């Protein structure tokens, strides 16, 4: 599993390691933890599907992870 939050990280891998980051996704209107596609979709794909800036979402996830 990737340690860093990168665009290629799968959503479910992210949430398995850092369940608290679910709130960041929810604040951005991405309820990925409730979607079966989260097993396959990456952070980048989720951002694009939800009309979010990939780098901004990653920045938010990284900030929440380190707090």
PDB file of N, H, CA, C and O in Angstrom:
ATOM      1  N   UNK A   1       0.830  -1.175   0.000  1.00  0.00           N
ATOM      2  CA  UNK A   1       0.000   0.000   0.000  1.00  0.00           C
ATOM      3  C   UNK A   1       0.879   1.244   0.000  1.00  0.00           C
ATOM      4  O   UNK A   1       1.920   1.281   0.657  1.00  0.00           O
ATOM      5  N   UNK A   2       0.458   2.245  -0.731  1.00  0.00           N
ATOM      6  H   UNK A   2      -0.388   2.215  -1.265  1.00  0.00           H
ATOM      7  CA  UNK A   2       1.239   3.468  -0.822  1.00  0.00           C
ATOM      8  C   UNK A   2       1.147   4.244   0.483  1.00  0.00           C
ATOM      9  O   UNK A   2       0.072   4.361   1.072  1.00  0.00           O
ATOM     10  N   UNK A   3       2.272   4.770   0.926  1.00  0.00           N
ATOM     11  H   UNK A   3       3.145   4.675   0.447  1.00  0.00           H
ATOM     12  CA  UNK A   3       2.299   5.581   2.140  1.00  0.00           C
ATOM     13  C   UNK A   3       1.823   6.996   1.861  1.00  0.00           C
ATOM     14  O   UNK A   3       1.088   7.579   2.658  1.00  0.00           O
ATOM     15  N   UNK A   4       2.236   7.544   0.741  1.00  0.00           N
ATOM     16  H   UNK A   4       2.833   7.071   0.093  1.00  0.00           H
ATOM     17  CA  UNK A   4       1.864   8.903   0.391  1.00  0.00           C
ATOM     18  C   UNK A   4       0.535   8.921  -0.348  1.00  0.00           C
ATOM     19  O   UNK A   4       0.154   7.945  -0.995  1.00  0.00           O
ATOM     20  N   UNK A   5      -0.154  10.028  -0.245  1.00  0.00           N
ATOM     21  H   UNK A   5       0.155  10.821   0.280  1.00  0.00           H
ATOM     22  CA  UNK A   5      -1.405  10.189  -0.975  1.00  0.00           C
ATOM     23  C   UNK A   5      -1.059  10.747  -2.347  1.00  0.00           C
ATOM     24  O   UNK A   5      -0.663  11.905  -2.484  1.00  0.00           O
ATOM     25  N   UNK A   6      -1.214   9.916  -3.340  1.00  0.00           N
ATOM     26  H   UNK A   6      -1.536   8.976  -3.228  1.00  0.00           H
ATOM     27  CA  UNK A   6      -0.886  10.247  -4.720  1.00  0.00           C
ATOM     28  C   UNK A   6      -2.127  10.068  -5.587  1.00  0.00           C
ATOM     29  O   UNK A   6      -3.064   9.380  -5.181  1.00  0.00           O
ATOM     30  N   UNK A   7      -2.150  10.673  -6.769  1.00  0.00           N
ATOM     31  H   UNK A   7      -1.389  11.232  -7.098  1.00  0.00           H
ATOM     32  CA  UNK A   7      -3.308  10.527  -7.659  1.00  0.00           C
ATOM     33  C   UNK A   7      -3.656   9.076  -7.981  1.00  0.00           C
ATOM     34  O   UNK A   7      -4.824   8.755  -8.200  1.00  0.00           O
ATOM     35  N   UNK A   8      -2.669   8.213  -8.010  1.00  0.00           N
ATOM     36  H   UNK A   8      -1.720   8.474  -7.832  1.00  0.00           H
ATOM     37  CA  UNK A   8      -2.896   6.813  -8.400  1.00  0.00           C
ATOM     38  C   UNK A   8      -3.359   5.913  -7.253  1.00  0.00           C
ATOM     39  O   UNK A   8      -3.614   4.728  -7.465  1.00  0.00           O
ATOM     40  N   UNK A   9      -3.469   6.461  -6.048  1.00  0.00           N
ATOM     41  H   UNK A   9      -3.262   7.424  -5.876  1.00  0.00           H
ATOM     42  CA  UNK A   9      -3.901   5.668  -4.893  1.00  0.00           C
ATOM     43  C   UNK A   9      -5.391   5.359  -4.998  1.00  0.00           C
ATOM     44  O   UNK A   9      -6.198   6.261  -5.222  1.00  0.00           O
ATOM     45  N   UNK A  10      -5.755   4.106  -4.840  1.00  0.00           N
ATOM     46  H   UNK A  10      -5.100   3.373  -4.659  1.00  0.00           H
ATOM     47  CA  UNK A  10      -7.171   3.722  -4.892  1.00  0.00           C
ATOM     48  C   UNK A  10      -7.893   4.247  -3.653  1.00  0.00           C
ATOM     49  O   UNK A  10      -7.347   4.253  -2.550  1.00  0.00           O
ATOM     50  N   UNK A  11      -9.114   4.679  -3.862  1.00  0.00           N
ATOM     51  H   UNK A  11      -9.558   4.674  -4.758  1.00  0.00           H
ATOM     52  CA  UNK A  11      -9.903   5.260  -2.780  1.00  0.00           C
ATOM     53  C   UNK A  11     -10.023   4.303  -1.600  1.00  0.00           C
ATOM     54  O   UNK A  11      -9.845   4.721  -0.456  1.00  0.00           O
ATOM     55  N   UNK A  12     -10.319   3.042  -1.847  1.00  0.00           N
ATOM     56  H   UNK A  12     -10.464   2.702  -2.777  1.00  0.00           H
ATOM     57  CA  UNK A  12     -10.493   2.102  -0.737  1.00  0.00           C
ATOM     58  C   UNK A  12      -9.178   1.846  -0.003  1.00  0.00           C
ATOM     59  O   UNK A  12      -9.197   1.588   1.200  1.00  0.00           O
ATOM     60  N   UNK A  13      -8.051   1.910  -0.684  1.00  0.00           N
ATOM     61  H   UNK A  13      -8.036   2.120  -1.662  1.00  0.00           H
ATOM     62  CA  UNK A  13      -6.761   1.791  -0.004  1.00  0.00           C
ATOM     63  C   UNK A  13      -6.552   2.992   0.905  1.00  0.00           C
ATOM     64  O   UNK A  13      -6.099   2.859   2.041  1.00  0.00           O
ATOM     65  N   UNK A  14      -6.890   4.166   0.384  1.00  0.00           N
ATOM     66  H   UNK A  14      -7.258   4.274  -0.539  1.00  0.00           H
ATOM     67  CA  UNK A  14      -6.784   5.389   1.168  1.00  0.00           C
ATOM     68  C   UNK A  14      -7.623   5.291   2.431  1.00  0.00           C
ATOM     69  O   UNK A  14      -7.139   5.573   3.528  1.00  0.00           O
ATOM     70  N   UNK A  15      -8.881   4.892   2.280  1.00  0.00           N
ATOM     71  H   UNK A  15      -9.274   4.663   1.389  1.00  0.00           H
ATOM     72  CA  UNK A  15      -9.790   4.850   3.416  1.00  0.00           C
ATOM     73  C   UNK A  15      -9.489   3.694   4.370  1.00  0.00           C
ATOM     74  O   UNK A  15      -9.790   3.783   5.560  1.00  0.00           O
ATOM     75  N   UNK A  16      -8.907   2.625   3.867  1.00  0.00           N
ATOM     76  H   UNK A  16      -8.663   2.552   2.900  1.00  0.00           H
ATOM     77  CA  UNK A  16      -8.522   1.525   4.747  1.00  0.00           C
ATOM     78  C   UNK A  16      -7.401   1.962   5.694  1.00  0.00           C
ATOM     79  O   UNK A  16      -7.380   1.575   6.862  1.00  0.00           O
ATOM     80  N   UNK A  17      -6.482   2.761   5.187  1.00  0.00           N
ATOM     81  H   UNK A  17      -6.498   3.075   4.237  1.00  0.00           H
ATOM     82  CA  UNK A  17      -5.366   3.245   6.006  1.00  0.00           C
ATOM     83  C   UNK A  17      -5.731   4.463   6.840  1.00  0.00           C
ATOM     84  O   UNK A  17      -5.210   4.655   7.939  1.00  0.00           O
ATOM     85  N   UNK A  18      -6.629   5.283   6.309  1.00  0.00           N
ATOM     86  H   UNK A  18      -7.051   5.127   5.416  1.00  0.00           H
ATOM     87  CA  UNK A  18      -6.958   6.558   6.957  1.00  0.00           C
ATOM     88  C   UNK A  18      -8.466   6.804   6.886  1.00  0.00           C
ATOM     89  O   UNK A  18      -8.913   7.658   6.120  1.00  0.00           O
ATOM     90  N   UNK A  19      -9.245   6.076   7.666  1.00  0.00           N
ATOM     91  H   UNK A  19      -8.881   5.383   8.288  1.00  0.00           H
ATOM     92  CA  UNK A  19     -10.699   6.232   7.599  1.00  0.00           C
ATOM     93  C   UNK A  19     -11.179   7.644   7.932  1.00  0.00           C
ATOM     94  O   UNK A  19     -12.264   8.050   7.515  1.00  0.00           O
ATOM     95  N   UNK A  20     -10.385   8.375   8.669  1.00  0.00           N
ATOM     96  H   UNK A  20      -9.503   8.045   9.007  1.00  0.00           H
ATOM     97  CA  UNK A  20     -10.760   9.748   9.026  1.00  0.00           C
ATOM     98  C   UNK A  20     -10.811  10.672   7.813  1.00  0.00           C
ATOM     99  O   UNK A  20     -11.427  11.736   7.874  1.00  0.00           O
ATOM    100  N   UNK A  21     -10.170  10.279   6.711  1.00  0.00           N
ATOM    101  H   UNK A  21      -9.669   9.414   6.661  1.00  0.00           H
ATOM    102  CA  UNK A  21     -10.159  11.106   5.506  1.00  0.00           C
ATOM    103  C   UNK A  21     -11.482  11.048   4.741  1.00  0.00           C
ATOM    104  O   UNK A  21     -11.695  11.799   3.790  1.00  0.00           O
ATOM    105  N   UNK A  22     -12.348  10.162   5.164  1.00  0.00           N
ATOM    106  H   UNK A  22     -12.174   9.552   5.937  1.00  0.00           H
ATOM    107  CA  UNK A  22     -13.699  10.078   4.599  1.00  0.00           C
ATOM    108  C   UNK A  22     -14.382  11.443   4.673  1.00  0.00           C
ATOM    109  O   UNK A  22     -15.094  11.844   3.753  1.00  0.00           O
ATOM    110  N   UNK A  23     -14.155  12.150   5.781  1.00  0.00           N
ATOM    111  H   UNK A  23     -13.577  11.824   6.529  1.00  0.00           H
ATOM    112  CA  UNK A  23     -14.780  13.462   5.981  1.00  0.00           C
ATOM    113  C   UNK A  23     -14.331  14.465   4.918  1.00  0.00           C
ATOM    114  O   UNK A  23     -15.134  15.286   4.473  1.00  0.00           O
ATOM    115  N   UNK A  24     -13.079  14.413   4.509  1.00  0.00           N
ATOM    116  H   UNK A  24     -12.427  13.747   4.870  1.00  0.00           H
ATOM    117  CA  UNK A  24     -12.586  15.313   3.456  1.00  0.00           C
ATOM    118  C   UNK A  24     -13.324  15.039   2.156  1.00  0.00           C
ATOM    119  O   UNK A  24     -13.740  15.967   1.461  1.00  0.00           O
ATOM    120  N   UNK A  25     -13.484  13.775   1.833  1.00  0.00           N
ATOM    121  H   UNK A  25     -13.147  13.021   2.397  1.00  0.00           H
ATOM    122  CA  UNK A  25     -14.214  13.419   0.616  1.00  0.00           C
ATOM    123  C   UNK A  25     -15.660  13.895   0.699  1.00  0.00           C
ATOM    124  O   UNK A  25     -16.188  14.459  -0.259  1.00  0.00           O
ATOM    125  N   UNK A  26     -16.294  13.669   1.836  1.00  0.00           N
ATOM    126  H   UNK A  26     -15.865  13.211   2.615  1.00  0.00           H
ATOM    127  CA  UNK A  26     -17.692  14.064   2.011  1.00  0.00           C
ATOM    128  C   UNK A  26     -17.860  15.576   1.899  1.00  0.00           C
ATOM    129  O   UNK A  26     -18.815  16.046   1.282  1.00  0.00           O
ATOM    130  N   UNK A  27     -16.941  16.343   2.490  1.00  0.00           N
ATOM    131  H   UNK A  27     -16.165  15.961   2.991  1.00  0.00           H
ATOM    132  CA  UNK A  27     -17.011  17.816   2.402  1.00  0.00           C
ATOM    133  C   UNK A  27     -16.972  18.289   0.956  1.00  0.00           C
ATOM    134  O   UNK A  27     -17.508  19.346   0.623  1.00  0.00           O
ATOM    135  N   UNK A  28     -16.334  17.499   0.104  1.00  0.00           N
ATOM    136  H   UNK A  28     -15.898  16.640   0.375  1.00  0.00           H
ATOM    137  CA  UNK A  28     -16.206  17.845  -1.311  1.00  0.00           C
ATOM    138  C   UNK A  28     -17.294  17.209  -2.168  1.00  0.00           C
ATOM    139  O   UNK A  28     -17.231  17.265  -3.396  1.00  0.00           O
ATOM    140  N   UNK A  29     -18.286  16.607  -1.529  1.00  0.00           N
ATOM    141  H   UNK A  29     -18.338  16.561  -0.531  1.00  0.00           H
ATOM    142  CA  UNK A  29     -19.398  16.015  -2.265  1.00  0.00           C
ATOM    143  C   UNK A  29     -19.087  14.661  -2.878  1.00  0.00           C
ATOM    144  O   UNK A  29     -19.831  14.176  -3.731  1.00  0.00           O
ATOM    145  N   UNK A  30     -17.999  14.054  -2.451  1.00  0.00           N
ATOM    146  H   UNK A  30     -17.395  14.448  -1.758  1.00  0.00           H
ATOM    147  CA  UNK A  30     -17.604  12.747  -2.971  1.00  0.00           C
ATOM    148  C   UNK A  30     -17.832  11.700  -1.885  1.00  0.00           C
ATOM    149  O   UNK A  30     -17.033  11.569  -0.958  1.00  0.00           O
ATOM    150  N   UNK A  31     -18.930  10.956  -2.009  1.00  0.00           N
ATOM    151  H   UNK A  31     -19.580  11.062  -2.762  1.00  0.00           H
ATOM    152  CA  UNK A  31     -19.271   9.937  -1.022  1.00  0.00           C
ATOM    153  C   UNK A  31     -18.749   8.582  -1.495  1.00  0.00           C
ATOM    154  O   UNK A  31     -19.486   7.604  -1.622  1.00  0.00           O
ATOM    155  N   UNK A  32     -17.454   8.575  -1.746  1.00  0.00           N
ATOM    156  H   UNK A  32     -16.855   9.369  -1.644  1.00  0.00           H
ATOM    157  CA  UNK A  32     -16.790   7.422  -2.364  1.00  0.00           C
ATOM    158  C   UNK A  32     -16.861   6.169  -1.507  1.00  0.00           C
ATOM    159  O   UNK A  32     -16.879   5.059  -2.040  1.00  0.00           O
ATOM    160  N   UNK A  33     -16.901   6.324  -0.206  1.00  0.00           N
ATOM    161  H   UNK A  33     -16.887   7.226   0.226  1.00  0.00           H
ATOM    162  CA  UNK A  33     -16.948   5.157   0.670  1.00  0.00           C
ATOM    163  C   UNK A  33     -18.257   4.390   0.532  1.00  0.00           C
ATOM    164  O   UNK A  33     -18.361   3.253   0.991  1.00  0.00           O
ATOM    165  N   UNK A  34     -19.246   4.996  -0.091  1.00  0.00           N
ATOM    166  H   UNK A  34     -19.162   5.920  -0.464  1.00  0.00           H
ATOM    167  CA  UNK A  34     -20.546   4.358  -0.288  1.00  0.00           C
ATOM    168  C   UNK A  34     -20.699   3.778  -1.699  1.00  0.00           C
ATOM    169  O   UNK A  34     -21.760   3.258  -2.043  1.00  0.00           O
ATOM    170  N   UNK A  35     -19.653   3.866  -2.506  1.00  0.00           N
ATOM    171  H   UNK A  35     -18.791   4.288  -2.226  1.00  0.00           H
ATOM    172  CA  UNK A  35     -19.729   3.474  -3.909  1.00  0.00           C
ATOM    173  C   UNK A  35     -18.852   2.246  -4.176  1.00  0.00           C
ATOM    174  O   UNK A  35     -17.700   2.185  -3.747  1.00  0.00           O
ATOM    175  N   UNK A  36     -19.415   1.281  -4.886  1.00  0.00           N
ATOM    176  H   UNK A  36     -20.350   1.331  -5.235  1.00  0.00           H
ATOM    177  CA  UNK A  36     -18.665   0.069  -5.203  1.00  0.00           C
ATOM    178  C   UNK A  36     -17.444   0.375  -6.084  1.00  0.00           C
ATOM    179  O   UNK A  36     -16.458  -0.361  -6.045  1.00  0.00           O
ATOM    180  N   UNK A  37     -17.500   1.434  -6.861  1.00  0.00           N
ATOM    181  H   UNK A  37     -18.300   2.033  -6.892  1.00  0.00           H
ATOM    182  CA  UNK A  37     -16.384   1.794  -7.740  1.00  0.00           C
ATOM    183  C   UNK A  37     -15.138   2.213  -6.959  1.00  0.00           C
ATOM    184  O   UNK A  37     -14.037   2.246  -7.509  1.00  0.00           O
ATOM    185  N   UNK A  38     -15.315   2.532  -5.679  1.00  0.00           N
ATOM    186  H   UNK A  38     -16.209   2.505  -5.232  1.00  0.00           H
ATOM    187  CA  UNK A  38     -14.172   2.949  -4.859  1.00  0.00           C
ATOM    188  C   UNK A  38     -13.129   1.840  -4.736  1.00  0.00           C
ATOM    189  O   UNK A  38     -11.975   2.108  -4.405  1.00  0.00           O
ATOM    190  N   UNK A  39     -13.526   0.612  -4.999  1.00  0.00           N
ATOM    191  H   UNK A  39     -14.464   0.394  -5.268  1.00  0.00           H
ATOM    192  CA  UNK A  39     -12.559  -0.489  -4.983  1.00  0.00           C
ATOM    193  C   UNK A  39     -11.577  -0.388  -6.138  1.00  0.00           C
ATOM    194  O   UNK A  39     -10.483  -0.950  -6.081  1.00  0.00           O
ATOM    195  N   UNK A  40     -11.964   0.321  -7.178  1.00  0.00           N
ATOM    196  H   UNK A  40     -12.853   0.777  -7.224  1.00  0.00           H
ATOM    197  CA  UNK A  40     -11.147   0.401  -8.385  1.00  0.00           C
ATOM    198  C   UNK A  40     -10.688   1.813  -8.707  1.00  0.00           C
ATOM    199  O   UNK A  40      -9.614   2.004  -9.277  1.00  0.00           O
ATOM    200  N   UNK A  41     -11.502   2.809  -8.342  1.00  0.00           N
ATOM    201  H   UNK A  41     -12.375   2.654  -7.879  1.00  0.00           H
ATOM    202  CA  UNK A  41     -11.193   4.192  -8.694  1.00  0.00           C
ATOM    203  C   UNK A  41     -10.059   4.756  -7.848  1.00  0.00           C
ATOM    204  O   UNK A  41      -9.919   4.452  -6.663  1.00  0.00           O
ATOM    205  N   UNK A  42      -9.268   5.576  -8.494  1.00  0.00           N
ATOM    206  H   UNK A  42      -9.381   5.823  -9.456  1.00  0.00           H
ATOM    207  CA  UNK A  42      -8.162   6.239  -7.811  1.00  0.00           C
ATOM    208  C   UNK A  42      -8.611   7.613  -7.324  1.00  0.00           C
ATOM    209  O   UNK A  42      -9.698   8.081  -7.661  1.00  0.00           O
ATOM    210  N   UNK A  43      -7.763   8.244  -6.533  1.00  0.00           N
ATOM    211  H   UNK A  43      -6.879   7.864  -6.260  1.00  0.00           H
ATOM    212  CA  UNK A  43      -8.041   9.600  -6.062  1.00  0.00           C
ATOM    213  C   UNK A  43      -8.245  10.519  -7.274  1.00  0.00           C
ATOM    214  O   UNK A  43      -9.159  11.344  -7.283  1.00  0.00           O
ATOM    215  N   UNK A  44      -7.406  10.377  -8.274  1.00  0.00           N
ATOM    216  H   UNK A  44      -6.663   9.707  -8.266  1.00  0.00           H
ATOM    217  CA  UNK A  44      -7.532  11.211  -9.473  1.00  0.00           C
ATOM    218  C   UNK A  44      -8.861  10.979 -10.177  1.00  0.00           C
ATOM    219  O   UNK A  44      -9.540  11.939 -10.539  1.00  0.00           O
ATOM    220  N   UNK A  45      -9.236   9.747 -10.372  1.00  0.00           N
ATOM    221  H   UNK A  45      -8.685   8.967 -10.078  1.00  0.00           H
ATOM    222  CA  UNK A  45     -10.490   9.437 -11.051  1.00  0.00           C
ATOM    223  C   UNK A  45     -11.685   9.963 -10.263  1.00  0.00           C
ATOM    224  O   UNK A  45     -12.632  10.488 -10.848  1.00  0.00           O
ATOM    225  N   UNK A  46     -11.645   9.825  -8.953  1.00  0.00           N
ATOM    226  H   UNK A  46     -10.876   9.398  -8.478  1.00  0.00           H
ATOM    227  CA  UNK A  46     -12.736  10.313  -8.112  1.00  0.00           C
ATOM    228  C   UNK A  46     -12.854  11.829  -8.216  1.00  0.00           C
ATOM    229  O   UNK A  46     -13.956  12.368  -8.321  1.00  0.00           O
ATOM    230  N   UNK A  47     -11.719  12.509  -8.188  1.00  0.00           N
ATOM    231  H   UNK A  47     -10.824  12.071  -8.103  1.00  0.00           H
ATOM    232  CA  UNK A  47     -11.734  13.974  -8.304  1.00  0.00           C
ATOM    233  C   UNK A  47     -12.352  14.389  -9.628  1.00  0.00           C
ATOM    234  O   UNK A  47     -13.205  15.276  -9.667  1.00  0.00           O
ATOM    235  N   UNK A  48     -11.934  13.764 -10.696  1.00  0.00           N
ATOM    236  H   UNK A  48     -11.241  13.044 -10.665  1.00  0.00           H
ATOM    237  CA  UNK A  48     -12.454  14.116 -12.023  1.00  0.00           C
ATOM    238  C   UNK A  48     -13.951  13.844 -12.099  1.00  0.00           C
ATOM    239  O   UNK A  48     -14.706  14.680 -12.597  1.00  0.00           O
ATOM    240  N   UNK A  49     -14.386  12.690 -11.613  1.00  0.00           N
ATOM    241  H   UNK A  49     -13.773  12.012 -11.209  1.00  0.00           H
ATOM    242  CA  UNK A  49     -15.809  12.337 -11.674  1.00  0.00           C
ATOM    243  C   UNK A  49     -16.687  13.307 -10.890  1.00  0.00           C
ATOM    244  O   UNK A  49     -17.854  13.509 -11.225  1.00  0.00           O
ATOM    245  N   UNK A  50     -16.117  13.907  -9.844  1.00  0.00           N
ATOM    246  H   UNK A  50     -15.168  13.743  -9.572  1.00  0.00           H
ATOM    247  CA  UNK A  50     -16.890  14.809  -8.999  1.00  0.00           C
ATOM    248  C   UNK A  50     -16.597  16.279  -9.292  1.00  0.00           C
ATOM    249  O   UNK A  50     -17.016  17.159  -8.541  1.00  0.00           O
ATOM    250  N   UNK A  51     -15.878  16.545 -10.385  1.00  0.00           N
ATOM    251  H   UNK A  51     -15.538  15.829 -10.996  1.00  0.00           H
ATOM    252  CA  UNK A  51     -15.615  17.918 -10.796  1.00  0.00           C
ATOM    253  C   UNK A  51     -14.684  18.672  -9.861  1.00  0.00           C
ATOM    254  O   UNK A  51     -14.787  19.890  -9.715  1.00  0.00           O
ATOM    255  N   UNK A  52     -13.773  17.940  -9.229  1.00  0.00           N
ATOM    256  H   UNK A  52     -13.689  16.950  -9.348  1.00  0.00           H
ATOM    257  CA  UNK A  52     -12.837  18.554  -8.286  1.00  0.00           C
ATOM    258  C   UNK A  52     -11.460  18.682  -8.907  1.00  0.00           C
ATOM    259  O   UNK A  52     -11.085  17.905  -9.784  1.00  0.00           O
ATOM    260  N   UNK A  53     -10.719  19.660  -8.448  1.00  0.00           N
ATOM    261  H   UNK A  53     -11.023  20.292  -7.735  1.00  0.00           H
ATOM    262  CA  UNK A  53      -9.327  19.805  -8.853  1.00  0.00           C
ATOM    263  C   UNK A  53      -8.513  18.729  -8.146  1.00  0.00           C
ATOM    264  O   UNK A  53      -8.529  18.646  -6.918  1.00  0.00           O
ATOM    265  N   UNK A  54      -7.812  17.914  -8.901  1.00  0.00           N
ATOM    266  H   UNK A  54      -7.799  17.980  -9.898  1.00  0.00           H
ATOM    267  CA  UNK A  54      -7.074  16.775  -8.359  1.00  0.00           C
ATOM    268  C   UNK A  54      -6.054  17.228  -7.322  1.00  0.00           C
ATOM    269  O   UNK A  54      -5.995  16.677  -6.223  1.00  0.00           O
ATOM    270  N   UNK A  55      -5.258  18.223  -7.666  1.00  0.00           N
ATOM    271  H   UNK A  55      -5.306  18.671  -8.559  1.00  0.00           H
ATOM    272  CA  UNK A  55      -4.198  18.657  -6.752  1.00  0.00           C
ATOM    273  C   UNK A  55      -4.758  19.285  -5.484  1.00  0.00           C
ATOM    274  O   UNK A  55      -4.182  19.125  -4.408  1.00  0.00           O
ATOM    275  N   UNK A  56      -5.869  19.994  -5.597  1.00  0.00           N
ATOM    276  H   UNK A  56      -6.338  20.124  -6.471  1.00  0.00           H
ATOM    277  CA  UNK A  56      -6.504  20.592  -4.412  1.00  0.00           C
ATOM    278  C   UNK A  56      -7.041  19.508  -3.491  1.00  0.00           C
ATOM    279  O   UNK A  56      -6.883  19.594  -2.273  1.00  0.00           O
ATOM    280  N   UNK A  57      -7.677  18.484  -4.064  1.00  0.00           N
ATOM    281  H   UNK A  57      -7.805  18.414  -5.054  1.00  0.00           H
ATOM    282  CA  UNK A  57      -8.191  17.386  -3.248  1.00  0.00           C
ATOM    283  C   UNK A  57      -7.039  16.671  -2.543  1.00  0.00           C
ATOM    284  O   UNK A  57      -7.133  16.366  -1.354  1.00  0.00           O
ATOM    285  N   UNK A  58      -5.969  16.408  -3.260  1.00  0.00           N
ATOM    286  H   UNK A  58      -5.893  16.655  -4.226  1.00  0.00           H
ATOM    287  CA  UNK A  58      -4.818  15.747  -2.649  1.00  0.00           C
ATOM    288  C   UNK A  58      -4.232  16.603  -1.531  1.00  0.00           C
ATOM    289  O   UNK A  58      -3.851  16.081  -0.484  1.00  0.00           O
ATOM    290  N   UNK A  59      -4.160  17.894  -1.745  1.00  0.00           N
ATOM    291  H   UNK A  59      -4.470  18.319  -2.595  1.00  0.00           H
ATOM    292  CA  UNK A  59      -3.647  18.806  -0.714  1.00  0.00           C
ATOM    293  C   UNK A  59      -4.524  18.734   0.539  1.00  0.00           C
ATOM    294  O   UNK A  59      -4.007  18.692   1.656  1.00  0.00           O
ATOM    295  N   UNK A  60      -5.837  18.720   0.359  1.00  0.00           N
ATOM    296  H   UNK A  60      -6.257  18.754  -0.548  1.00  0.00           H
ATOM    297  CA  UNK A  60      -6.750  18.621   1.486  1.00  0.00           C
ATOM    298  C   UNK A  60      -6.592  17.292   2.231  1.00  0.00           C
ATOM    299  O   UNK A  60      -6.582  17.254   3.461  1.00  0.00           O
ATOM    300  N   UNK A  61      -6.468  16.208   1.466  1.00  0.00           N
ATOM    301  H   UNK A  61      -6.476  16.239   0.467  1.00  0.00           H
ATOM    302  CA  UNK A  61      -6.289  14.883   2.077  1.00  0.00           C
ATOM    303  C   UNK A  61      -4.974  14.816   2.849  1.00  0.00           C
ATOM    304  O   UNK A  61      -4.932  14.298   3.965  1.00  0.00           O
ATOM    305  N   UNK A  62      -3.915  15.332   2.265  1.00  0.00           N
ATOM    306  H   UNK A  62      -3.949  15.753   1.359  1.00  0.00           H
ATOM    307  CA  UNK A  62      -2.612  15.321   2.945  1.00  0.00           C
ATOM    308  C   UNK A  62      -2.635  16.168   4.213  1.00  0.00           C
ATOM    309  O   UNK A  62      -2.069  15.779   5.234  1.00  0.00           O
ATOM    310  N   UNK A  63      -3.286  17.321   4.147  1.00  0.00           N
ATOM    311  H   UNK A  63      -3.746  17.637   3.317  1.00  0.00           H
ATOM    312  CA  UNK A  63      -3.359  18.200   5.313  1.00  0.00           C
ATOM    313  C   UNK A  63      -4.141  17.524   6.439  1.00  0.00           C
ATOM    314  O   UNK A  63      -3.738  17.586   7.601  1.00  0.00           O
ATOM    315  N   UNK A  64      -5.239  16.890   6.101  1.00  0.00           N
ATOM    316  H   UNK A  64      -5.566  16.839   5.158  1.00  0.00           H
ATOM    317  CA  UNK A  64      -6.048  16.207   7.114  1.00  0.00           C
ATOM    318  C   UNK A  64      -5.313  15.008   7.689  1.00  0.00           C
ATOM    319  O   UNK A  64      -5.451  14.705   8.874  1.00  0.00           O
ATOM    320  N   UNK A  65      -4.542  14.332   6.871  1.00  0.00           N
ATOM    321  H   UNK A  65      -4.430  14.578   5.908  1.00  0.00           H
ATOM    322  CA  UNK A  65      -3.783  13.170   7.317  1.00  0.00           C
ATOM    323  C   UNK A  65      -2.723  13.575   8.333  1.00  0.00           C
ATOM    324  O   UNK A  65      -2.480  12.852   9.299  1.00  0.00           O
ATOM    325  N   UNK A  66      -2.102  14.709   8.125  1.00  0.00           N
ATOM    326  H   UNK A  66      -2.299  15.296   7.340  1.00  0.00           H
ATOM    327  CA  UNK A  66      -0.999  15.106   8.996  1.00  0.00           C
ATOM    328  C   UNK A  66      -1.474  15.874  10.235  1.00  0.00           C
ATOM    329  O   UNK A  66      -0.667  16.206  11.103  1.00  0.00           O
ATOM    330  N   UNK A  67      -2.766  16.155  10.320  1.00  0.00           N
ATOM    331  H   UNK A  67      -3.422  15.885   9.614  1.00  0.00           H
ATOM    332  CA  UNK A  67      -3.236  16.911  11.492  1.00  0.00           C
ATOM    333  C   UNK A  67      -3.659  16.007  12.625  1.00  0.00           C
ATOM    334  O   UNK A  67      -4.077  16.491  13.677  1.00  0.00           O
TER     335      UNK A  67
END
